[in-house]
Amino acid sequence: MKPTETHPTGYQIRVEGHLLPQWMDWFDGLTITLEENGDTILTGLVVDQANLHGLLKKVRDLGMPLVSVVQVKYAETHH
């Protein structure tokens, strides 16, 4: 199913380095999880591809290396 406003898609975006929780608002409310290996995982629902690309642009603008982008089921976005 393609993401739409009524059916957003869940994503996990992994970046290298720790991102502080105060950045959550800047990342459209995505959940920020700090991993022991030093990575940060941004998890949440994304309305469409334009929104996803906007989030990835924010990662780029912070200068944080992108490790992976994975589409996940809705339940996996809510730990």
mmCIF file of the N, C-alpha and C atoms, coordinates in Angstrom:
data_MODEL
# 
_entry.id   MODEL 
# 
loop_
_atom_site.group_PDB 
_atom_site.id 
_atom_site.type_symbol 
_atom_site.label_atom_id 
_atom_site.label_alt_id 
_atom_site.label_comp_id 
_atom_site.label_asym_id 
_atom_site.label_entity_id 
_atom_site.label_seq_id 
_atom_site.pdbx_PDB_ins_code 
_atom_site.Cartn_x 
_atom_site.Cartn_y 
_atom_site.Cartn_z 
_atom_site.occupancy 
_atom_site.B_iso_or_equiv 
_atom_site.pdbx_formal_charge 
_atom_site.auth_seq_id 
_atom_site.auth_comp_id 
_atom_site.auth_asym_id 
_atom_site.auth_atom_id 
_atom_site.pdbx_PDB_model_num 
ATOM 1   N N  . MET A 1 1  ? 0.846  -1.174 0.000  1.00 0.00 ? 1  MET A N  1 
ATOM 2   C CA . MET A 1 1  ? 0.000  0.000  0.000  1.00 0.00 ? 1  MET A CA 1 
ATOM 3   C C  . MET A 1 1  ? 0.887  1.232  0.000  1.00 0.00 ? 1  MET A C  1 
ATOM 4   N N  . LYS A 1 2  ? 0.577  2.180  -0.873 1.00 0.00 ? 2  LYS A N  1 
ATOM 5   C CA . LYS A 1 2  ? 1.328  3.418  -0.923 1.00 0.00 ? 2  LYS A CA 1 
ATOM 6   C C  . LYS A 1 2  ? 0.920  4.314  0.239  1.00 0.00 ? 2  LYS A C  1 
ATOM 7   N N  . PRO A 1 3  ? 1.880  5.042  0.830  1.00 0.00 ? 3  PRO A N  1 
ATOM 8   C CA . PRO A 1 3  ? 1.522  5.955  1.915  1.00 0.00 ? 3  PRO A CA 1 
ATOM 9   C C  . PRO A 1 3  ? 0.634  7.087  1.410  1.00 0.00 ? 3  PRO A C  1 
ATOM 10  N N  . THR A 1 4  ? -0.361 7.441  2.210  1.00 0.00 ? 4  THR A N  1 
ATOM 11  C CA . THR A 1 4  ? -1.220 8.583  1.932  1.00 0.00 ? 4  THR A CA 1 
ATOM 12  C C  . THR A 1 4  ? -1.488 9.266  3.257  1.00 0.00 ? 4  THR A C  1 
ATOM 13  N N  . GLU A 1 5  ? -2.194 10.393 3.227  1.00 0.00 ? 5  GLU A N  1 
ATOM 14  C CA . GLU A 1 5  ? -2.502 11.069 4.482  1.00 0.00 ? 5  GLU A CA 1 
ATOM 15  C C  . GLU A 1 5  ? -3.339 10.193 5.397  1.00 0.00 ? 5  GLU A C  1 
ATOM 16  N N  . THR A 1 6  ? -4.159 9.295  4.824  1.00 0.00 ? 6  THR A N  1 
ATOM 17  C CA . THR A 1 6  ? -4.973 8.433  5.669  1.00 0.00 ? 6  THR A CA 1 
ATOM 18  C C  . THR A 1 6  ? -4.257 7.138  6.015  1.00 0.00 ? 6  THR A C  1 
ATOM 19  N N  . HIS A 1 7  ? -3.202 6.811  5.261  1.00 0.00 ? 7  HIS A N  1 
ATOM 20  C CA . HIS A 1 7  ? -2.433 5.596  5.523  1.00 0.00 ? 7  HIS A CA 1 
ATOM 21  C C  . HIS A 1 7  ? -0.938 5.897  5.477  1.00 0.00 ? 7  HIS A C  1 
ATOM 22  N N  . PRO A 1 8  ? -0.413 6.619  6.470  1.00 0.00 ? 8  PRO A N  1 
ATOM 23  C CA . PRO A 1 8  ? 1.027  6.897  6.466  1.00 0.00 ? 8  PRO A CA 1 
ATOM 24  C C  . PRO A 1 8  ? 1.820  5.604  6.642  1.00 0.00 ? 8  PRO A C  1 
ATOM 25  N N  . THR A 1 9  ? 3.078  5.665  6.291  1.00 0.00 ? 9  THR A N  1 
ATOM 26  C CA . THR A 1 9  ? 3.962  4.509  6.372  1.00 0.00 ? 9  THR A CA 1 
ATOM 27  C C  . THR A 1 9  ? 4.979  4.731  7.484  1.00 0.00 ? 9  THR A C  1 
ATOM 28  N N  . GLY A 1 10 ? 5.303  3.665  8.219  1.00 0.00 ? 10 GLY A N  1 
ATOM 29  C CA . GLY A 1 10 ? 6.307  3.750  9.269  1.00 0.00 ? 10 GLY A CA 1 
ATOM 30  C C  . GLY A 1 10 ? 7.711  3.595  8.703  1.00 0.00 ? 10 GLY A C  1 
ATOM 31  N N  . TYR A 1 11 ? 8.642  4.369  9.270  1.00 0.00 ? 11 TYR A N  1 
ATOM 32  C CA . TYR A 1 11 ? 10.041 4.281  8.858  1.00 0.00 ? 11 TYR A CA 1 
ATOM 33  C C  . TYR A 1 11 ? 10.948 4.316  10.076 1.00 0.00 ? 11 TYR A C  1 
ATOM 34  N N  . GLN A 1 12 ? 12.105 3.656  9.936  1.00 0.00 ? 12 GLN A N  1 
ATOM 35  C CA . GLN A 1 12 ? 13.203 3.785  10.887 1.00 0.00 ? 12 GLN A CA 1 
ATOM 36  C C  . GLN A 1 12 ? 14.387 4.343  10.096 1.00 0.00 ? 12 GLN A C  1 
ATOM 37  N N  . ILE A 1 13 ? 14.851 5.497  10.527 1.00 0.00 ? 13 ILE A N  1 
ATOM 38  C CA . ILE A 1 13 ? 15.997 6.143  9.890  1.00 0.00 ? 13 ILE A CA 1 
ATOM 39  C C  . ILE A 1 13 ? 17.153 6.073  10.884 1.00 0.00 ? 13 ILE A C  1 
ATOM 40  N N  . ARG A 1 14 ? 18.205 5.379  10.497 1.00 0.00 ? 14 ARG A N  1 
ATOM 41  C CA . ARG A 1 14 ? 19.372 5.220  11.382 1.00 0.00 ? 14 ARG A CA 1 
ATOM 42  C C  . ARG A 1 14 ? 20.479 6.146  10.918 1.00 0.00 ? 14 ARG A C  1 
ATOM 43  N N  . VAL A 1 15 ? 21.023 6.923  11.863 1.00 0.00 ? 15 VAL A N  1 
ATOM 44  C CA . VAL A 1 15 ? 22.137 7.819  11.562 1.00 0.00 ? 15 VAL A CA 1 
ATOM 45  C C  . VAL A 1 15 ? 23.286 7.522  12.515 1.00 0.00 ? 15 VAL A C  1 
ATOM 46  N N  . GLU A 1 16 ? 24.472 7.865  12.070 1.00 0.00 ? 16 GLU A N  1 
ATOM 47  C CA . GLU A 1 16 ? 25.671 7.662  12.883 1.00 0.00 ? 16 GLU A CA 1 
ATOM 48  C C  . GLU A 1 16 ? 25.821 8.843  13.825 1.00 0.00 ? 16 GLU A C  1 
ATOM 49  N N  . GLY A 1 17 ? 25.959 8.563  15.107 1.00 0.00 ? 17 GLY A N  1 
ATOM 50  C CA . GLY A 1 17 ? 26.098 9.606  16.120 1.00 0.00 ? 17 GLY A CA 1 
ATOM 51  C C  . GLY A 1 17 ? 24.825 9.753  16.925 1.00 0.00 ? 17 GLY A C  1 
ATOM 52  N N  . HIS A 1 18 ? 24.945 10.348 18.100 1.00 0.00 ? 18 HIS A N  1 
ATOM 53  C CA . HIS A 1 18 ? 23.789 10.544 18.969 1.00 0.00 ? 18 HIS A CA 1 
ATOM 54  C C  . HIS A 1 18 ? 23.156 11.903 18.730 1.00 0.00 ? 18 HIS A C  1 
ATOM 55  N N  . LEU A 1 19 ? 21.846 11.884 18.584 1.00 0.00 ? 19 LEU A N  1 
ATOM 56  C CA . LEU A 1 19 ? 21.049 13.082 18.391 1.00 0.00 ? 19 LEU A CA 1 
ATOM 57  C C  . LEU A 1 19 ? 20.304 13.346 19.691 1.00 0.00 ? 19 LEU A C  1 
ATOM 58  N N  . LEU A 1 20 ? 20.350 14.564 20.178 1.00 0.00 ? 20 LEU A N  1 
ATOM 59  C CA . LEU A 1 20 ? 19.710 14.890 21.449 1.00 0.00 ? 20 LEU A CA 1 
ATOM 60  C C  . LEU A 1 20 ? 18.185 14.924 21.302 1.00 0.00 ? 20 LEU A C  1 
ATOM 61  N N  . PRO A 1 21 ? 17.446 14.515 22.337 1.00 0.00 ? 21 PRO A N  1 
ATOM 62  C CA . PRO A 1 21 ? 15.982 14.452 22.272 1.00 0.00 ? 21 PRO A CA 1 
ATOM 63  C C  . PRO A 1 21 ? 15.299 15.768 21.914 1.00 0.00 ? 21 PRO A C  1 
ATOM 64  N N  . GLN A 1 22 ? 15.924 16.911 22.200 1.00 0.00 ? 22 GLN A N  1 
ATOM 65  C CA . GLN A 1 22 ? 15.275 18.187 21.870 1.00 0.00 ? 22 GLN A CA 1 
ATOM 66  C C  . GLN A 1 22 ? 15.108 18.379 20.358 1.00 0.00 ? 22 GLN A C  1 
ATOM 67  N N  . TRP A 1 23 ? 15.743 17.541 19.541 1.00 0.00 ? 23 TRP A N  1 
ATOM 68  C CA . TRP A 1 23 ? 15.585 17.612 18.093 1.00 0.00 ? 23 TRP A CA 1 
ATOM 69  C C  . TRP A 1 23 ? 14.292 16.937 17.619 1.00 0.00 ? 23 TRP A C  1 
ATOM 70  N N  . MET A 1 24 ? 13.545 16.282 18.523 1.00 0.00 ? 24 MET A N  1 
ATOM 71  C CA . MET A 1 24 ? 12.354 15.543 18.124 1.00 0.00 ? 24 MET A CA 1 
ATOM 72  C C  . MET A 1 24 ? 11.359 16.423 17.374 1.00 0.00 ? 24 MET A C  1 
ATOM 73  N N  . ASP A 1 25 ? 11.134 17.661 17.831 1.00 0.00 ? 25 ASP A N  1 
ATOM 74  C CA . ASP A 1 25 ? 10.201 18.564 17.143 1.00 0.00 ? 25 ASP A CA 1 
ATOM 75  C C  . ASP A 1 25 ? 10.675 18.878 15.724 1.00 0.00 ? 25 ASP A C  1 
ATOM 76  N N  . TRP A 1 26 ? 11.970 19.053 15.553 1.00 0.00 ? 26 TRP A N  1 
ATOM 77  C CA . TRP A 1 26 ? 12.518 19.366 14.237 1.00 0.00 ? 26 TRP A CA 1 
ATOM 78  C C  . TRP A 1 26 ? 12.308 18.200 13.278 1.00 0.00 ? 26 TRP A C  1 
ATOM 79  N N  . PHE A 1 27 ? 12.270 16.988 13.834 1.00 0.00 ? 27 PHE A N  1 
ATOM 80  C CA . PHE A 1 27 ? 12.052 15.790 13.023 1.00 0.00 ? 27 PHE A CA 1 
ATOM 81  C C  . PHE A 1 27 ? 10.590 15.356 13.057 1.00 0.00 ? 27 PHE A C  1 
ATOM 82  N N  . ASP A 1 28 ? 9.683  16.314 13.049 1.00 0.00 ? 28 ASP A N  1 
ATOM 83  C CA . ASP A 1 28 ? 8.244  16.068 12.917 1.00 0.00 ? 28 ASP A CA 1 
ATOM 84  C C  . ASP A 1 28 ? 7.712  15.060 13.934 1.00 0.00 ? 28 ASP A C  1 
ATOM 85  N N  . GLY A 1 29 ? 8.262  15.083 15.150 1.00 0.00 ? 29 GLY A N  1 
ATOM 86  C CA . GLY A 1 29 ? 7.756  14.221 16.209 1.00 0.00 ? 29 GLY A CA 1 
ATOM 87  C C  . GLY A 1 29 ? 8.202  12.773 16.144 1.00 0.00 ? 29 GLY A C  1 
ATOM 88  N N  . LEU A 1 30 ? 9.169  12.451 15.295 1.00 0.00 ? 30 LEU A N  1 
ATOM 89  C CA . LEU A 1 30 ? 9.666  11.078 15.265 1.00 0.00 ? 30 LEU A CA 1 
ATOM 90  C C  . LEU A 1 30 ? 10.294 10.742 16.616 1.00 0.00 ? 30 LEU A C  1 
ATOM 91  N N  . THR A 1 31 ? 10.189 9.500  17.006 1.00 0.00 ? 31 THR A N  1 
ATOM 92  C CA . THR A 1 31 ? 10.808 9.035  18.246 1.00 0.00 ? 31 THR A CA 1 
ATOM 93  C C  . THR A 1 31 ? 12.314 8.922  18.028 1.00 0.00 ? 31 THR A C  1 
ATOM 94  N N  . ILE A 1 32 ? 13.091 9.410  18.986 1.00 0.00 ? 32 ILE A N  1 
ATOM 95  C CA . ILE A 1 32 ? 14.549 9.345  18.910 1.00 0.00 ? 32 ILE A CA 1 
ATOM 96  C C  . ILE A 1 32 ? 15.039 8.303  19.902 1.00 0.00 ? 32 ILE A C  1 
ATOM 97  N N  . THR A 1 33 ? 15.723 7.287  19.380 1.00 0.00 ? 33 THR A N  1 
ATOM 98  C CA . THR A 1 33 ? 16.278 6.228  20.217 1.00 0.00 ? 33 THR A CA 1 
ATOM 99  C C  . THR A 1 33 ? 17.788 6.224  20.056 1.00 0.00 ? 33 THR A C  1 
ATOM 100 N N  . LEU A 1 34 ? 18.498 6.358  21.174 1.00 0.00 ? 34 LEU A N  1 
ATOM 101 C CA . LEU A 1 34 ? 19.964 6.336  21.156 1.00 0.00 ? 34 LEU A CA 1 
ATOM 102 C C  . LEU A 1 34 ? 20.435 4.905  21.381 1.00 0.00 ? 34 LEU A C  1 
ATOM 103 N N  . GLU A 1 35 ? 21.213 4.388  20.460 1.00 0.00 ? 35 GLU A N  1 
ATOM 104 C CA . GLU A 1 35 ? 21.726 3.024  20.542 1.00 0.00 ? 35 GLU A CA 1 
ATOM 105 C C  . GLU A 1 35 ? 23.074 3.007  21.261 1.00 0.00 ? 35 GLU A C  1 
ATOM 106 N N  . GLU A 1 36 ? 23.392 1.882  21.885 1.00 0.00 ? 36 GLU A N  1 
ATOM 107 C CA . GLU A 1 36 ? 24.654 1.760  22.610 1.00 0.00 ? 36 GLU A CA 1 
ATOM 108 C C  . GLU A 1 36 ? 25.865 1.875  21.694 1.00 0.00 ? 36 GLU A C  1 
ATOM 109 N N  . ASN A 1 37 ? 25.694 1.533  20.406 1.00 0.00 ? 37 ASN A N  1 
ATOM 110 C CA . ASN A 1 37 ? 26.824 1.592  19.471 1.00 0.00 ? 37 ASN A CA 1 
ATOM 111 C C  . ASN A 1 37 ? 27.113 3.004  18.979 1.00 0.00 ? 37 ASN A C  1 
ATOM 112 N N  . GLY A 1 38 ? 26.325 3.995  19.471 1.00 0.00 ? 38 GLY A N  1 
ATOM 113 C CA . GLY A 1 38 ? 26.547 5.378  19.087 1.00 0.00 ? 38 GLY A CA 1 
ATOM 114 C C  . GLY A 1 38 ? 25.613 5.879  18.002 1.00 0.00 ? 38 GLY A C  1 
ATOM 115 N N  . ASP A 1 39 ? 24.795 5.007  17.438 1.00 0.00 ? 39 ASP A N  1 
ATOM 116 C CA . ASP A 1 39 ? 23.842 5.413  16.412 1.00 0.00 ? 39 ASP A CA 1 
ATOM 117 C C  . ASP A 1 39 ? 22.575 5.979  17.049 1.00 0.00 ? 39 ASP A C  1 
ATOM 118 N N  . THR A 1 40 ? 21.806 6.704  16.251 1.00 0.00 ? 40 THR A N  1 
ATOM 119 C CA . THR A 1 40 ? 20.482 7.190  16.635 1.00 0.00 ? 40 THR A CA 1 
ATOM 120 C C  . THR A 1 40 ? 19.482 6.619  15.641 1.00 0.00 ? 40 THR A C  1 
ATOM 121 N N  . ILE A 1 41 ? 18.334 6.166  16.151 1.00 0.00 ? 41 ILE A N  1 
ATOM 122 C CA . ILE A 1 41 ? 17.262 5.696  15.284 1.00 0.00 ? 41 ILE A CA 1 
ATOM 123 C C  . ILE A 1 41 ? 16.083 6.648  15.434 1.00 0.00 ? 41 ILE A C  1 
ATOM 124 N N  . LEU A 1 42 ? 15.636 7.192  14.310 1.00 0.00 ? 42 LEU A N  1 
ATOM 125 C CA . LEU A 1 42 ? 14.443 8.029  14.252 1.00 0.00 ? 42 LEU A CA 1 
ATOM 126 C C  . LEU A 1 42 ? 13.318 7.135  13.739 1.00 0.00 ? 42 LEU A C  1 
ATOM 127 N N  . THR A 1 43 ? 12.249 7.015  14.517 1.00 0.00 ? 43 THR A N  1 
ATOM 128 C CA . THR A 1 43 ? 11.169 6.105  14.160 1.00 0.00 ? 43 THR A CA 1 
ATOM 129 C C  . THR A 1 43 ? 9.834  6.823  14.199 1.00 0.00 ? 43 THR A C  1 
ATOM 130 N N  . GLY A 1 44 ? 9.008  6.567  13.197 1.00 0.00 ? 44 GLY A N  1 
ATOM 131 C CA . GLY A 1 44 ? 7.671  7.142  13.203 1.00 0.00 ? 44 GLY A CA 1 
ATOM 132 C C  . GLY A 1 44 ? 6.976  7.011  11.875 1.00 0.00 ? 44 GLY A C  1 
ATOM 133 N N  . LEU A 1 45 ? 5.805  7.615  11.820 1.00 0.00 ? 45 LEU A N  1 
ATOM 134 C CA . LEU A 1 45 ? 4.989  7.568  10.614 1.00 0.00 ? 45 LEU A CA 1 
ATOM 135 C C  . LEU A 1 45 ? 5.324  8.734  9.693  1.00 0.00 ? 45 LEU A C  1 
ATOM 136 N N  . VAL A 1 46 ? 5.386  8.445  8.414  1.00 0.00 ? 46 VAL A N  1 
ATOM 137 C CA . VAL A 1 46 ? 5.700  9.434  7.393  1.00 0.00 ? 46 VAL A CA 1 
ATOM 138 C C  . VAL A 1 46 ? 4.532  9.461  6.409  1.00 0.00 ? 46 VAL A C  1 
ATOM 139 N N  . VAL A 1 47 ? 3.996  10.646 6.168  1.00 0.00 ? 47 VAL A N  1 
ATOM 140 C CA . VAL A 1 47 ? 2.787  10.800 5.358  1.00 0.00 ? 47 VAL A CA 1 
ATOM 141 C C  . VAL A 1 47 ? 3.008  10.411 3.901  1.00 0.00 ? 47 VAL A C  1 
ATOM 142 N N  . ASP A 1 48 ? 4.137  10.845 3.319  1.00 0.00 ? 48 ASP A N  1 
ATOM 143 C CA . ASP A 1 48 ? 4.385  10.570 1.902  1.00 0.00 ? 48 ASP A CA 1 
ATOM 144 C C  . ASP A 1 48 ? 5.876  10.666 1.610  1.00 0.00 ? 48 ASP A C  1 
ATOM 145 N N  . GLN A 1 49 ? 6.243  10.399 0.363  1.00 0.00 ? 49 GLN A N  1 
ATOM 146 C CA . GLN A 1 49 ? 7.647  10.409 -0.033 1.00 0.00 ? 49 GLN A CA 1 
ATOM 147 C C  . GLN A 1 49 ? 8.271  11.800 0.088  1.00 0.00 ? 49 GLN A C  1 
ATOM 148 N N  . ALA A 1 50 ? 7.492  12.833 -0.171 1.00 0.00 ? 50 ALA A N  1 
ATOM 149 C CA . ALA A 1 50 ? 8.020  14.199 -0.034 1.00 0.00 ? 50 ALA A CA 1 
ATOM 150 C C  . ALA A 1 50 ? 8.414  14.463 1.418  1.00 0.00 ? 50 ALA A C  1 
ATOM 151 N N  . ASN A 1 51 ? 7.593  13.997 2.363  1.00 0.00 ? 51 ASN A N  1 
ATOM 152 C CA . ASN A 1 51 ? 7.896  14.153 3.783  1.00 0.00 ? 51 ASN A CA 1 
ATOM 153 C C  . ASN A 1 51 ? 9.149  13.360 4.148  1.00 0.00 ? 51 ASN A C  1 
ATOM 154 N N  . LEU A 1 52 ? 9.276  12.146 3.622  1.00 0.00 ? 52 LEU A N  1 
ATOM 155 C CA . LEU A 1 52 ? 10.457 11.324 3.880  1.00 0.00 ? 52 LEU A CA 1 
ATOM 156 C C  . LEU A 1 52 ? 11.717 12.020 3.366  1.00 0.00 ? 52 LEU A C  1 
ATOM 157 N N  . HIS A 1 53 ? 11.657 12.553 2.168  1.00 0.00 ? 53 HIS A N  1 
ATOM 158 C CA . HIS A 1 53 ? 12.827 13.241 1.611  1.00 0.00 ? 53 HIS A CA 1 
ATOM 159 C C  . HIS A 1 53 ? 13.158 14.499 2.418  1.00 0.00 ? 53 HIS A C  1 
ATOM 160 N N  . GLY A 1 54 ? 12.136 15.172 2.946  1.00 0.00 ? 54 GLY A N  1 
ATOM 161 C CA . GLY A 1 54 ? 12.376 16.329 3.808  1.00 0.00 ? 54 GLY A CA 1 
ATOM 162 C C  . GLY A 1 54 ? 13.111 15.936 5.082  1.00 0.00 ? 54 GLY A C  1 
ATOM 163 N N  . LEU A 1 55 ? 12.724 14.787 5.664  1.00 0.00 ? 55 LEU A N  1 
ATOM 164 C CA . LEU A 1 55 ? 13.410 14.296 6.863  1.00 0.00 ? 55 LEU A CA 1 
ATOM 165 C C  . LEU A 1 55 ? 14.860 13.949 6.556  1.00 0.00 ? 55 LEU A C  1 
ATOM 166 N N  . LEU A 1 56 ? 15.081 13.301 5.416  1.00 0.00 ? 56 LEU A N  1 
ATOM 167 C CA . LEU A 1 56 ? 16.445 12.937 5.033  1.00 0.00 ? 56 LEU A CA 1 
ATOM 168 C C  . LEU A 1 56 ? 17.294 14.180 4.763  1.00 0.00 ? 56 LEU A C  1 
ATOM 169 N N  . LYS A 1 57 ? 16.675 15.228 4.245  1.00 0.00 ? 57 LYS A N  1 
ATOM 170 C CA . LYS A 1 57 ? 17.397 16.487 4.035  1.00 0.00 ? 57 LYS A CA 1 
ATOM 171 C C  . LYS A 1 57 ? 17.836 17.084 5.370  1.00 0.00 ? 57 LYS A C  1 
ATOM 172 N N  . LYS A 1 58 ? 16.985 16.963 6.400  1.00 0.00 ? 58 LYS A N  1 
ATOM 173 C CA . LYS A 1 58 ? 17.346 17.462 7.727  1.00 0.00 ? 58 LYS A CA 1 
ATOM 174 C C  . LYS A 1 58 ? 18.542 16.699 8.288  1.00 0.00 ? 58 LYS A C  1 
ATOM 175 N N  . VAL A 1 59 ? 18.569 15.373 8.074  1.00 0.00 ? 59 VAL A N  1 
ATOM 176 C CA . VAL A 1 59 ? 19.717 14.565 8.503  1.00 0.00 ? 59 VAL A CA 1 
ATOM 177 C C  . VAL A 1 59 ? 20.968 15.075 7.797  1.00 0.00 ? 59 VAL A C  1 
ATOM 178 N N  . ARG A 1 60 ? 20.862 15.291 6.504  1.00 0.00 ? 60 ARG A N  1 
ATOM 179 C CA . ARG A 1 60 ? 21.999 15.803 5.722  1.00 0.00 ? 60 ARG A CA 1 
ATOM 180 C C  . ARG A 1 60 ? 22.465 17.148 6.250  1.00 0.00 ? 60 ARG A C  1 
ATOM 181 N N  . ASP A 1 61 ? 21.495 18.045 6.537  1.00 0.00 ? 61 ASP A N  1 
ATOM 182 C CA . ASP A 1 61 ? 21.836 19.393 7.001  1.00 0.00 ? 61 ASP A CA 1 
ATOM 183 C C  . ASP A 1 61 ? 22.555 19.370 8.348  1.00 0.00 ? 61 ASP A C  1 
ATOM 184 N N  . LEU A 1 62 ? 22.287 18.355 9.167  1.00 0.00 ? 62 LEU A N  1 
ATOM 185 C CA . LEU A 1 62 ? 22.986 18.214 10.449 1.00 0.00 ? 62 LEU A CA 1 
ATOM 186 C C  . LEU A 1 62 ? 24.391 17.647 10.272 1.00 0.00 ? 62 LEU A C  1 
ATOM 187 N N  . GLY A 1 63 ? 24.686 17.112 9.090  1.00 0.00 ? 63 GLY A N  1 
ATOM 188 C CA . GLY A 1 63 ? 26.006 16.533 8.836  1.00 0.00 ? 63 GLY A CA 1 
ATOM 189 C C  . GLY A 1 63 ? 26.173 15.164 9.458  1.00 0.00 ? 63 GLY A C  1 
ATOM 190 N N  . MET A 1 64 ? 25.057 14.491 9.766  1.00 0.00 ? 64 MET A N  1 
ATOM 191 C CA . MET A 1 64 ? 25.126 13.162 10.373 1.00 0.00 ? 64 MET A CA 1 
ATOM 192 C C  . MET A 1 64 ? 25.101 12.111 9.265  1.00 0.00 ? 64 MET A C  1 
ATOM 193 N N  . PRO A 1 65 ? 26.061 11.182 9.260  1.00 0.00 ? 65 PRO A N  1 
ATOM 194 C CA . PRO A 1 65 ? 26.066 10.143 8.236  1.00 0.00 ? 65 PRO A CA 1 
ATOM 195 C C  . PRO A 1 65 ? 24.807 9.273  8.328  1.00 0.00 ? 65 PRO A C  1 
ATOM 196 N N  . LEU A 1 66 ? 24.138 9.070  7.202  1.00 0.00 ? 66 LEU A N  1 
ATOM 197 C CA . LEU A 1 66 ? 22.963 8.215  7.111  1.00 0.00 ? 66 LEU A CA 1 
ATOM 198 C C  . LEU A 1 66 ? 23.423 6.768  7.027  1.00 0.00 ? 66 LEU A C  1 
ATOM 199 N N  . VAL A 1 67 ? 22.907 5.920  7.921  1.00 0.00 ? 67 VAL A N  1 
ATOM 200 C CA . VAL A 1 67 ? 23.274 4.509  7.925  1.00 0.00 ? 67 VAL A CA 1 
ATOM 201 C C  . VAL A 1 67 ? 22.242 3.695  7.152  1.00 0.00 ? 67 VAL A C  1 
ATOM 202 N N  . SER A 1 68 ? 20.948 3.915  7.429  1.00 0.00 ? 68 SER A N  1 
ATOM 203 C CA . SER A 1 68 ? 19.913 3.155  6.729  1.00 0.00 ? 68 SER A CA 1 
ATOM 204 C C  . SER A 1 68 ? 18.557 3.828  6.865  1.00 0.00 ? 68 SER A C  1 
ATOM 205 N N  . VAL A 1 69 ? 17.677 3.484  5.924  1.00 0.00 ? 69 VAL A N  1 
ATOM 206 C CA . VAL A 1 69 ? 16.273 3.881  5.965  1.00 0.00 ? 69 VAL A CA 1 
ATOM 207 C C  . VAL A 1 69 ? 15.479 2.605  5.706  1.00 0.00 ? 69 VAL A C  1 
ATOM 208 N N  . VAL A 1 70 ? 14.620 2.232  6.672  1.00 0.00 ? 70 VAL A N  1 
ATOM 209 C CA . VAL A 1 70 ? 13.873 0.983  6.562  1.00 0.00 ? 70 VAL A CA 1 
ATOM 210 C C  . VAL A 1 70 ? 12.394 1.254  6.766  1.00 0.00 ? 70 VAL A C  1 
ATOM 211 N N  . GLN A 1 71 ? 11.576 0.741  5.847  1.00 0.00 ? 71 GLN A N  1 
ATOM 212 C CA . GLN A 1 71 ? 10.132 0.834  6.015  1.00 0.00 ? 71 GLN A CA 1 
ATOM 213 C C  . GLN A 1 71 ? 9.708  -0.244 7.006  1.00 0.00 ? 71 GLN A C  1 
ATOM 214 N N  . VAL A 1 72 ? 8.896  0.140  7.993  1.00 0.00 ? 72 VAL A N  1 
ATOM 215 C CA . VAL A 1 72 ? 8.458  -0.791 9.031  1.00 0.00 ? 72 VAL A CA 1 
ATOM 216 C C  . VAL A 1 72 ? 6.944  -0.744 9.164  1.00 0.00 ? 72 VAL A C  1 
ATOM 217 N N  . LYS A 1 73 ? 6.396  -1.764 9.790  1.00 0.00 ? 73 LYS A N  1 
ATOM 218 C CA . LYS A 1 73 ? 4.961  -1.790 10.048 1.00 0.00 ? 73 LYS A CA 1 
ATOM 219 C C  . LYS A 1 73 ? 4.621  -0.791 11.142 1.00 0.00 ? 73 LYS A C  1 
ATOM 220 N N  . TYR A 1 74 ? 3.387  -0.312 11.143 1.00 0.00 ? 74 TYR A N  1 
ATOM 221 C CA . TYR A 1 74 ? 2.928  0.697  12.106 1.00 0.00 ? 74 TYR A CA 1 
ATOM 222 C C  . TYR A 1 74 ? 3.254  0.275  13.540 1.00 0.00 ? 74 TYR A C  1 
ATOM 223 N N  . ALA A 1 75 ? 3.014  -0.958 13.922 1.00 0.00 ? 75 ALA A N  1 
ATOM 224 C CA . ALA A 1 75 ? 3.239  -1.413 15.302 1.00 0.00 ? 75 ALA A CA 1 
ATOM 225 C C  . ALA A 1 75 ? 4.706  -1.255 15.693 1.00 0.00 ? 75 ALA A C  1 
ATOM 226 N N  . GLU A 1 76 ? 5.624  -1.360 14.739 1.00 0.00 ? 76 GLU A N  1 
ATOM 227 C CA . GLU A 1 76 ? 7.056  -1.245 15.031 1.00 0.00 ? 76 GLU A CA 1 
ATOM 228 C C  . GLU A 1 76 ? 7.468  0.201  15.277 1.00 0.00 ? 76 GLU A C  1 
ATOM 229 N N  . THR A 1 77 ? 6.609  1.169  14.946 1.00 0.00 ? 77 THR A N  1 
ATOM 230 C CA . THR A 1 77 ? 6.949  2.562  15.184 1.00 0.00 ? 77 THR A CA 1 
ATOM 231 C C  . THR A 1 77 ? 6.553  2.996  16.590 1.00 0.00 ? 77 THR A C  1 
ATOM 232 N N  . HIS A 1 78 ? 5.879  2.143  17.335 1.00 0.00 ? 78 HIS A N  1 
ATOM 233 C CA . HIS A 1 78 ? 5.415  2.450  18.696 1.00 0.00 ? 78 HIS A CA 1 
ATOM 234 C C  . HIS A 1 78 ? 5.927  1.383  19.650 1.00 0.00 ? 78 HIS A C  1 
ATOM 235 N N  . HIS A 1 79 ? 7.098  1.635  20.252 1.00 0.00 ? 79 HIS A N  1 
ATOM 236 C CA . HIS A 1 79 ? 7.739  0.658  21.140 1.00 0.00 ? 79 HIS A CA 1 
ATOM 237 C C  . HIS A 1 79 ? 6.977  0.545  22.441 1.00 0.00 ? 79 HIS A C  1 
# 
